[in-house]
Amino acid sequence: MPHSCAAWKCSNRFTVETRSHGITFHRFPKDKGLRKQWELATRRKGFSASPSSMLCSEHFRPEDFDRTGQSVRIRYGAVPSSSVLHKLRLRHIAELKTAVTEGQKKKLCKAVRFKGF
């Protein structure tokens, strides 16, 4: 079963390609208080993590990781960074602006065609 990052507008999926780019995936903590903080950090209204829900490493600061062993782990108490989520929101806004601009170009081309130019 393929897994995706639970964060709003994050398109990272648990694949060989993301793994080769150094992106790791981490399950939500079992501690209820910490789990709630992670759920809020996803920026998804009413989101409740399932046992298989995960966040990718792009939502954490470098100091949130424990890389001393063979596997990459999130340090206990680490919460996804709002600054990282802000960068993702800015990327999404840029994508929307591009889509709107392209849509406006198409409308303009149609309008010009109908006016006989």
DSSP file (Angstrom, degrees, kcal/mol; ACC not computed):
  #  RESIDUE AA STRUCTURE BP1 BP2  ACC     N-H-->O    O-->H-N    N-H-->O    O-->H-N    TCO  KAPPA ALPHA  PHI   PSI    X-CA   Y-CA   Z-CA
    1    1 A M              0   0    0      0, 0.0     2,-0.1     0, 0.0     0, 0.0   0.000 360.0 360.0 360.0 121.5    0.0    0.0    0.0
    2    2 A P        -     0   0    0      0, 0.0     2,-0.4     0, 0.0    13,-0.1  -0.436 360.0-149.3 -72.7 145.3    1.6    3.3   -1.1
    3    3 A H        -     0   0    0     11,-0.3    11,-3.0    -2,-0.1     2,-0.3  -0.899   8.6-163.0-116.7 145.3    1.8    6.0    1.6
    4    4 A S  B     -A   13   0A   0     -2,-0.4    50,-0.5     9,-0.2     9,-0.2  -0.859  35.3 -92.3-119.6 157.6    1.7    9.8    1.1
    5    5 A C  B     -b   54   0B   0      7,-2.5    50,-0.2    -2,-0.3     5,-0.2  -0.492  30.1-141.6 -66.7 137.9    2.8   12.6    3.4
    6    6 A A        +     0   0    0     48,-2.7    49,-0.1    -2,-0.2    -1,-0.1   0.568  64.9 111.8 -80.7  -9.6   -0.2   13.7    5.5
    7    7 A A  S >  S-     0   0    0     47,-0.2     3,-1.8     1,-0.1    36,-0.1  -0.351  82.2 -91.3 -70.1 146.0    0.7   17.4    5.4
    8    8 A W  T 3  S-     0   0    0     34,-2.5    -1,-0.1     1,-0.3     3,-0.1  -0.324 105.9  -2.4 -57.5 128.7   -1.5   19.8    3.5
    9    9 A K  T 3  S+     0   0    0      1,-0.2     2,-0.6    -3,-0.1    -1,-0.3   0.612  93.6 134.7  63.7  17.1   -0.4   20.2   -0.1
   10   10 A C    <   -     0   0    0     -3,-1.8    -1,-0.2    -5,-0.2    -5,-0.1  -0.858  34.2-172.5 -94.5 126.3    2.6   18.0    0.2
   11   11 A S        +     0   0    0     -2,-0.6     2,-0.2    -3,-0.1    -1,-0.1   0.292  37.5 130.3-102.3   9.6    2.8   15.6   -2.7
   12   12 A N        -     0   0    0     -8,-0.1    -7,-2.5     6,-0.0     2,-0.3  -0.453  36.7-168.8 -68.5 133.4    5.7   13.4   -1.4
   13   13 A R  B     -A    4   0A   0     -9,-0.2     2,-1.5    -2,-0.2    -9,-0.2  -0.884  34.4-102.0-121.0 153.6    5.0    9.7   -1.5
   14   14 A F  S    S+     0   0    0    -11,-3.0   -11,-0.3    -2,-0.3     2,-0.3  -0.595  71.7 133.8 -77.0  90.2    6.9    6.8    0.0
   15   15 A T  S  > S-     0   0    0     -2,-1.5     4,-2.0   -13,-0.1     5,-0.1  -0.815  72.4-103.6-133.4 171.2    8.8    5.6   -3.1
   16   16 A V  H  > S+     0   0    0     -2,-0.3     4,-2.2     1,-0.2     5,-0.1   0.872 119.9  56.3 -62.8 -37.2   12.2    4.6   -4.2
   17   17 A E  H  > S+     0   0    0      2,-0.2     4,-1.1     1,-0.2    -1,-0.2   0.934 108.4  43.9 -64.0 -47.5   12.6    8.0   -5.9
   18   18 A T  H  4>S+     0   0    0     -5,-0.2     5,-2.4     1,-0.2     3,-0.4   0.892 112.6  54.0 -65.6 -36.7   11.9   10.0   -2.7
   19   19 A R  H ><5S+     0   0    0     -4,-2.0     3,-1.6     1,-0.2    -1,-0.2   0.899 105.3  53.2 -61.4 -40.8   14.1    7.7   -0.7
   20   20 A S  H 3<5S+     0   0    0     -4,-2.2    -1,-0.2     1,-0.3    -2,-0.2   0.748 105.0  55.8 -68.4 -22.2   17.0    8.3   -3.2
   21   21 A H  T 3<5S-     0   0    0     -4,-1.1    -1,-0.3    -3,-0.4    -2,-0.2   0.383 123.0-107.0 -88.0   3.3   16.5   12.1   -2.6
   22   22 A G  T < 5S+     0   0    0     -3,-1.6     2,-0.5     1,-0.3    -3,-0.2   0.579  71.2 144.9  85.2  10.0   17.0   11.6    1.1
   23   23 A I      < -     0   0    0     -5,-2.4     2,-0.3    -6,-0.2    -1,-0.3  -0.714  27.8-169.5 -85.2 126.8   13.3   12.1    2.0
   24   24 A T        -     0   0    0     -2,-0.5    33,-2.3    -3,-0.1     2,-0.4  -0.781  13.0-135.5-113.6 159.7   12.3    9.9    4.9
   25   25 A F  E     -C   56   0B   0     -2,-0.3     2,-0.4    31,-0.2    31,-0.2  -0.923  16.1-166.1-119.6 142.6    8.8    9.2    6.3
   26   26 A H  E     -C   55   0B   0     29,-2.6    29,-2.4    -2,-0.4    47,-0.0  -0.989  17.3-127.7-135.6 130.1    7.8    9.1   10.0
   27   27 A R  E     -C   54   0B   0     -2,-0.4    27,-0.2    27,-0.2     3,-0.1  -0.330  40.3 -93.0 -70.4 154.8    4.7    7.8   11.7
   28   28 A F        -     0   0    0     25,-1.2    -1,-0.1    22,-0.3     7,-0.1  -0.391  50.2-100.3 -66.0 144.6    2.8   10.0   14.1
   29   29 A P        -     0   0    0      0, 0.0    -1,-0.1     0, 0.0     9,-0.1  -0.254  16.4-135.5 -66.8 155.7    3.8    9.7   17.7
   30   30 A K  S    S+     0   0    0     -3,-0.1     2,-0.2     4,-0.1    -2,-0.1   0.758  78.1 102.0 -81.7 -26.6    1.7    7.5   20.1
   31   31 A D  S  > S-     0   0    0      1,-0.1     4,-2.9     2,-0.1     5,-0.2  -0.441  72.9-141.1 -59.5 122.0    1.9   10.2   22.9
   32   32 A K  H  > S+     0   0    0     -2,-0.2     4,-2.1     1,-0.2    -1,-0.1   0.869  95.7  47.4 -59.7 -42.7   -1.5   11.9   22.7
   33   33 A G  H  > S+     0   0    0      2,-0.2     4,-1.6     1,-0.2    -1,-0.2   0.931 116.6  42.6 -65.6 -46.2   -0.3   15.4   23.4
   34   34 A L  H  > S+     0   0    0      1,-0.2     4,-2.1     2,-0.2    -2,-0.2   0.887 112.1  55.1 -67.2 -39.7    2.6   15.2   20.9
   35   35 A R  H  X S+     0   0    0     -4,-2.9     4,-2.6     1,-0.2    -1,-0.2   0.903 106.0  52.4 -59.7 -42.1    0.3   13.5   18.3
   36   36 A K  H  X S+     0   0    0     -4,-2.1     4,-2.4     1,-0.2    -1,-0.2   0.889 107.3  52.1 -62.6 -39.9   -2.2   16.4   18.6
   37   37 A Q  H  X S+     0   0    0     -4,-1.6     4,-1.9     2,-0.2    -1,-0.2   0.906 110.7  47.8 -62.6 -41.4    0.6   18.9   17.9
   38   38 A W  H  X S+     0   0    0     -4,-2.1     4,-0.9     2,-0.2    -2,-0.2   0.916 110.1  52.3 -64.5 -43.1    1.6   16.9   14.8
   39   39 A E  H ><>S+     0   0    0     -4,-2.6     3,-0.7     1,-0.2     5,-0.6   0.907 110.8  47.3 -61.0 -42.1   -2.0   16.7   13.6
   40   40 A L  H ><5S+     0   0    0     -4,-2.4     3,-1.5     1,-0.2    -1,-0.2   0.863 105.6  60.1 -65.6 -35.5   -2.4   20.5   14.0
   41   41 A A  H 3<5S+     0   0    0     -4,-1.9    -1,-0.2     1,-0.3    -2,-0.2   0.687  89.8  70.4 -68.1 -18.0    0.9   21.0   12.1
   42   42 A T  T <<5S-     0   0    0     -4,-0.9   -34,-2.5    -3,-0.7    -1,-0.3   0.729  96.5-139.8 -70.0 -19.1   -0.5   19.3    9.0
   43   43 A R  T < 5 +     0   0    0     -3,-1.5     2,-0.6    -4,-0.3    -3,-0.1   0.802  56.2 135.7  63.1  30.7   -2.8   22.3    8.5
   44   44 A R    > < -     0   0    0     -5,-0.6     3,-2.0     3,-0.1    -1,-0.2  -0.950  59.7-120.1-112.3 117.1   -5.7   20.0    7.6
   45   45 A K  T 3  S-     0   0    0     -2,-0.6    -5,-0.0     1,-0.3     0, 0.0  -0.308  92.7  -0.9 -59.1 126.4   -9.0   21.0    9.2
   46   46 A G  T 3  S+     0   0    0      1,-0.2    -1,-0.3    -2,-0.1     2,-0.2   0.632  90.1 163.8  71.7  14.7  -10.4   18.2   11.4
   47   47 A F    <   -     0   0    0     -3,-2.0     2,-0.4    -8,-0.2    -1,-0.2  -0.459  16.5-175.8 -71.4 134.0   -7.5   15.8   10.6
   48   48 A S        -     0   0    0     -2,-0.2     2,-0.1    -9,-0.0   -12,-0.1  -0.983  25.9-124.5-129.4 119.4   -7.1   12.8   12.8
   49   49 A A        -     0   0    0     -2,-0.4   -10,-0.0   -14,-0.1   -14,-0.0  -0.347  19.0-147.4 -67.9 137.8   -4.0   10.6   12.2
   50   50 A S    >   -     0   0    0     -2,-0.1     3,-1.4     1,-0.1   -22,-0.3  -0.472  36.9 -94.8 -91.0 171.7   -4.6    6.9   11.6
   51   51 A P  T 3  S+     0   0    0      0, 0.0   -23,-0.1     0, 0.0    -1,-0.1   0.754 128.0  46.1 -60.1 -21.8   -2.1    4.3   12.7
   52   52 A S  T 3  S+     0   0    0    -25,-0.1    -3,-0.0     2,-0.0     2,-0.0   0.448  83.7 121.3-100.9   0.3   -0.6    4.4    9.2
   53   53 A S    <   -     0   0    0     -3,-1.4   -25,-1.2   -50,-0.1     2,-0.3  -0.354  39.8-179.0 -64.8 142.1   -0.4    8.2    8.8
   54   54 A M  E     -bC   5  27B   0    -50,-0.5   -48,-2.7   -27,-0.2     2,-0.4  -0.965  23.4-147.4-140.9 156.0    3.0    9.7    8.2
   55   55 A L  E     - C   0  26B   0    -29,-2.4   -29,-2.6    -2,-0.3     2,-0.1  -0.950  26.4-124.0-118.0 145.4    4.8   13.0    7.7
   56   56 A C  E >   - C   0  25B   0     -2,-0.4     3,-1.6   -31,-0.2   -31,-0.2  -0.454  26.4-106.9 -87.0 164.7    7.9   13.3    5.4
   57   57 A S  G >  S+     0   0    0    -33,-2.3     3,-1.5     1,-0.3   -32,-0.1   0.622 107.5  80.2 -66.3 -14.5   11.2   14.7    6.6
   58   58 A E  G 3  S+     0   0    0      1,-0.3    -1,-0.3   -34,-0.2   -35,-0.0   0.640  86.2  60.7 -68.5 -11.6   10.7   18.0    4.6
   59   59 A H  G <  S+     0   0    0     -3,-1.6    22,-2.3     2,-0.1     2,-0.3   0.301  96.9  71.9 -98.2   9.2    8.4   19.2    7.5
   60   60 A F  S <  S-     0   0    0     -3,-1.5     5,-0.0    20,-0.2    18,-0.0  -0.881  80.6-114.5-124.6 155.2   11.1   19.0   10.2
   61   61 A R    >   -     0   0    0     -2,-0.3     3,-2.0     1,-0.1     4,-0.2  -0.517  35.4-109.8 -80.5 155.4   14.3   21.0   10.9
   62   62 A P  G >  S+     0   0    0      0, 0.0     3,-1.4     0, 0.0    -1,-0.1   0.840 118.0  59.1 -55.0 -35.2   17.7   19.3   10.6
   63   63 A E  G 3  S+     0   0    0      1,-0.3    12,-0.0     3,-0.0    15,-0.0   0.578  90.4  72.4 -74.0  -7.0   18.1   19.3   14.4
   64   64 A D  G <  S+     0   0    0     -3,-2.0    11,-3.3    10,-0.1     2,-0.3   0.554  85.9  85.8 -79.8  -8.0   14.9   17.3   14.8
   65   65 A F  E <   -D   74   0C   0     -3,-1.4     2,-0.6    -4,-0.2     9,-0.2  -0.713  62.8-152.6-102.6 146.3   16.6   14.2   13.5
   66   66 A D  E     +D   73   0C   0      7,-3.4     7,-2.0    -2,-0.3     3,-0.2  -0.954  22.5 166.9-110.3 108.0   18.7   11.5   15.2
   67   67 A R        +     0   0    0     -2,-0.6     5,-0.1     5,-0.2    -1,-0.1   0.085  43.2 106.1-109.3  21.6   21.0   10.1   12.5
   68   68 A T  S    S+     0   0    0      5,-0.1    -1,-0.2     3,-0.0     4,-0.1   0.800  76.3  48.4 -75.0 -28.6   23.4    8.2   14.8
   69   69 A G  S    S-     0   0    0      2,-0.5     4,-0.0    -3,-0.2     0, 0.0  -0.094 106.0 -83.8 -95.5-163.2   22.1    4.7   14.0
   70   70 A Q  S    S+     0   0    0      2,-0.0     2,-0.3    -2,-0.0    -3,-0.0   0.784 111.4  52.9 -75.4 -27.6   21.4    3.0   10.7
   71   71 A S  S    S-     0   0    0     -5,-0.0     2,-0.5     0, 0.0    -2,-0.5  -0.782  87.5-115.2-110.4 155.6   18.0    4.5   10.3
   72   72 A V        -     0   0    0     -2,-0.3     2,-0.3    -4,-0.1    -5,-0.2  -0.762  39.2-176.8 -88.3 126.0   16.9    8.2   10.5
   73   73 A R  E     -D   66   0C   0     -7,-2.0    -7,-3.4    -2,-0.5     2,-0.4  -0.903  28.2-118.4-124.5 152.6   14.6    8.8   13.5
   74   74 A I  E     -D   65   0C   0     -2,-0.3    -9,-0.2    -9,-0.2     3,-0.1  -0.748  38.8-113.9 -85.0 133.4   12.8   11.9   14.7
   75   75 A R    >   -     0   0    0    -11,-3.3     3,-2.0    -2,-0.4     2,-0.1  -0.377  40.0 -93.4 -65.8 145.1   13.9   13.0   18.2
   76   76 A Y  T 3  S+     0   0    0      1,-0.3    -1,-0.1    -2,-0.1     3,-0.1  -0.369 112.6  23.3 -60.4 133.5   11.3   12.6   20.9
   77   77 A G  T 3  S+     0   0    0      1,-0.3    -1,-0.3    -3,-0.1     2,-0.2   0.303  86.3 140.0  93.3  -8.0    9.4   15.9   21.4
   78   78 A A    <   -     0   0    0     -3,-2.0    -1,-0.3   -14,-0.2    -4,-0.0  -0.465  32.8-164.6 -70.6 139.0   10.1   17.2   17.8
   79   79 A V        -     0   0    0     -2,-0.2     3,-0.1    -3,-0.1   -41,-0.1  -0.962  33.6 -92.2-123.1 140.9    7.1   18.9   16.2
   80   80 A P        -     0   0    0      0, 0.0     2,-0.3     0, 0.0   -20,-0.2  -0.243  51.3-109.0 -52.4 138.4    6.9   19.7   12.5
   81   81 A S     >  -     0   0    0    -22,-2.3     4,-1.7     1,-0.1     3,-0.1  -0.518  14.2-150.3 -78.5 131.9    8.2   23.2   11.8
   82   82 A S  H  > S+     0   0    0     -2,-0.3     4,-2.4     1,-0.2    -1,-0.1   0.801  98.3  60.6 -69.5 -28.1    5.8   25.9   10.9
   83   83 A S  H  > S+     0   0    0      2,-0.2     4,-1.7     1,-0.2    -1,-0.2   0.872 105.1  48.0 -67.2 -34.8    8.5   27.7    8.9
   84   84 A V  H  > S+     0   0    0      2,-0.2     4,-1.9     1,-0.2    -2,-0.2   0.912 111.9  49.1 -69.0 -42.3    8.7   24.6    6.7
   85   85 A L  H  X S+     0   0    0     -4,-1.7     4,-2.3     1,-0.2    -2,-0.2   0.869 107.7  55.6 -64.3 -35.7    5.0   24.5    6.3
   86   86 A H  H  X S+     0   0    0     -4,-2.4     4,-2.4     2,-0.2    -1,-0.2   0.904 105.6  51.4 -62.4 -41.4    5.0   28.2    5.4
   87   87 A K  H  X S+     0   0    0     -4,-1.7     4,-2.1     1,-0.2    -1,-0.2   0.895 109.4  50.4 -62.2 -39.7    7.5   27.5    2.6
   88   88 A L  H  X S+     0   0    0     -4,-1.9     4,-2.3     2,-0.2    -1,-0.2   0.896 109.4  51.0 -64.9 -39.4    5.1   24.8    1.3
   89   89 A R  H  X S+     0   0    0     -4,-2.3     4,-2.6     2,-0.2    -2,-0.2   0.915 109.4  50.4 -63.4 -42.2    2.2   27.3    1.4
   90   90 A L  H  X S+     0   0    0     -4,-2.4     4,-2.3     1,-0.2    -2,-0.2   0.894 109.8  50.6 -62.3 -39.6    4.3   29.8   -0.5
   91   91 A R  H  X S+     0   0    0     -4,-2.1     4,-2.0     2,-0.2    -1,-0.2   0.908 110.7  49.3 -63.5 -41.2    5.1   27.2   -3.1
   92   92 A H  H  X S+     0   0    0     -4,-2.3     4,-2.4     2,-0.2    -2,-0.2   0.907 109.8  51.0 -64.6 -42.1    1.4   26.3   -3.4
   93   93 A I  H  X S+     0   0    0     -4,-2.6     4,-2.6     1,-0.2    -1,-0.2   0.907 109.3  51.1 -62.0 -41.8    0.5   30.0   -3.8
   94   94 A A  H  X S+     0   0    0     -4,-2.3     4,-2.2     1,-0.2    -1,-0.2   0.898 109.6  50.4 -62.1 -40.1    3.1   30.4   -6.6
   95   95 A E  H  X S+     0   0    0     -4,-2.0     4,-2.3     2,-0.2    -2,-0.2   0.902 110.8  49.3 -64.1 -40.6    1.6   27.3   -8.3
   96   96 A L  H  X S+     0   0    0     -4,-2.4     4,-2.8     2,-0.2    -2,-0.2   0.911 109.6  51.2 -64.7 -42.3   -1.9   28.9   -8.0
   97   97 A K  H  X S+     0   0    0     -4,-2.6     4,-2.7     1,-0.2    -1,-0.2   0.906 110.6  49.2 -61.6 -41.1   -0.7   32.2   -9.5
   98   98 A T  H  X S+     0   0    0     -4,-2.2     4,-2.6     2,-0.2    -1,-0.2   0.922 111.6  48.8 -62.9 -44.0    0.9   30.3  -12.4
   99   99 A A  H  X S+     0   0    0     -4,-2.3     4,-2.2     2,-0.2    -2,-0.2   0.903 113.0  47.4 -63.6 -41.4   -2.3   28.4  -13.0
  100  100 A V  H  X S+     0   0    0     -4,-2.8     4,-2.7     2,-0.2    -2,-0.2   0.930 111.8  50.2 -65.7 -45.0   -4.4   31.6  -12.9
  101  101 A T  H  X S+     0   0    0     -4,-2.7     4,-2.1     1,-0.2    -2,-0.2   0.918 112.0  47.3 -59.5 -44.5   -2.0   33.4  -15.2
  102  102 A E  H  X S+     0   0    0     -4,-2.6     4,-1.9     1,-0.2    -1,-0.2   0.888 112.1  51.0 -64.6 -38.3   -2.1   30.5  -17.7
  103  103 A G  H  X S+     0   0    0     -4,-2.2     4,-2.2     1,-0.2    -2,-0.2   0.893 109.1  50.4 -64.6 -40.2   -5.9   30.5  -17.4
  104  104 A Q  H  X S+     0   0    0     -4,-2.7     4,-2.6     1,-0.2    -2,-0.2   0.880 108.0  53.4 -65.3 -37.8   -6.1   34.2  -18.1
  105  105 A K  H  X S+     0   0    0     -4,-2.1     4,-2.4     2,-0.2    -1,-0.2   0.913 108.8  49.2 -62.4 -42.5   -3.9   33.8  -21.2
  106  106 A K  H  X S+     0   0    0     -4,-1.9     4,-2.2     2,-0.2    -2,-0.2   0.916 112.0  48.1 -63.7 -43.1   -6.3   31.1  -22.5
  107  107 A K  H  X S+     0   0    0     -4,-2.2     4,-2.5     1,-0.2    -2,-0.2   0.911 111.6  50.4 -63.1 -42.1   -9.3   33.4  -21.9
  108  108 A L  H  X S+     0   0    0     -4,-2.6     4,-2.4     1,-0.2    -2,-0.2   0.907 109.8  50.2 -62.7 -42.9   -7.5   36.3  -23.6
  109  109 A C  H  X S+     0   0    0     -4,-2.4     4,-2.1     2,-0.2    -1,-0.2   0.902 111.7  48.4 -62.6 -41.6   -6.6   34.2  -26.6
  110  110 A K  H  X S+     0   0    0     -4,-2.2     4,-2.1     2,-0.2    -2,-0.2   0.912 111.5  50.0 -64.8 -42.2  -10.3   33.0  -26.9
  111  111 A A  H  X S+     0   0    0     -4,-2.5     4,-1.5     1,-0.2    -2,-0.2   0.904 111.3  48.3 -63.7 -41.9  -11.5   36.6  -26.6
  112  112 A V  H  <>S+     0   0    0     -4,-2.4     5,-1.8     1,-0.2     4,-0.4   0.902 110.1  52.4 -64.7 -41.8   -9.1   37.8  -29.3
  113  113 A R  H ><5S+     0   0    0     -4,-2.1     3,-0.8     1,-0.2    -1,-0.2   0.887 109.6  49.0 -62.5 -40.4  -10.1   34.9  -31.6
  114  114 A F  H 3<5S+     0   0    0     -4,-2.1    -1,-0.2     1,-0.2    -2,-0.2   0.790 106.0  56.7 -72.8 -27.1  -13.8   35.8  -31.3
  115  115 A K  T 3<5S-     0   0    0     -4,-1.5    -1,-0.2    -5,-0.2    -2,-0.2   0.500 115.1-114.9 -83.7  -3.2  -13.2   39.5  -32.0
  116  116 A G  T < 5       0   0    0     -3,-0.8    -3,-0.2    -4,-0.4    -2,-0.1   0.716 360.0 360.0  83.0  21.5  -11.6   38.6  -35.3
  117  117 A F      <       0   0    0     -5,-1.8    -4,-0.1     0, 0.0    -3,-0.1   0.475 360.0 360.0 -79.4 360.0   -8.1   39.8  -34.7
